[in-house]
Amino acid sequence: MNGAIIAGGEATRFAGKPKGLERVAGARILDRLVRTFEDALGAPPLLVANAPDAVHWKPGLRVVPDLIPGLGALGGLYTAVRRAPAPVVCVAWDMPFVTSDLLAALAHGLDQADACLPESGGRRGVEPLCAAYGPACGDAIEQVRQSGDHRAIAFHHLVRVGILNDQIVSTFGDPAVLFFNVNTAEDLQRAEELART
């Protein structure tokens, strides 16, 4: 099982600054996630990032840009599946509170499915950028990409999807905290508050 941190996006709501390099409770979000992956999977994750200076963000991480630019989150997932390679657990780099136990549970979910996602109160009902993906997802993403559907969940109907229900997710922490992501300066301040509770 491999890991991947997805650092795509232009951070338009964060003045274009690399969100994962911001600090929460004294540590960069990127560093927090690398430690979480190492605890969960025993190895550092791949970093999917398009910024020219991304290779300098965290020495020792393998960095790859999107294989197909312009697909947003779907492109980050596709790159992770192809280059990590799958099976791979993926996490967006603006989620400072994901736990190693949650990542391990997502990885185990691939025993019975091609993709394993946690249930959440988000707009999609699941968290595609905190999920595990098997090899079958690569061809499925390629198929929907050609159809023009670039949603991060667009390919789910083509693979076997397993869901960690909210009761299971809650055993790893408060879902509102686990899946909290830093998109704005206000979110960063809130993350600091959450880290102290």
Summary of the structure (lengths in Angstrom):
residues: 197
radius of gyration: 15.4
end to end distance: 31.8
largest distance: 45.3
contacts: 677
relative contact order: 0.18
helix: 40%
strand: 17%
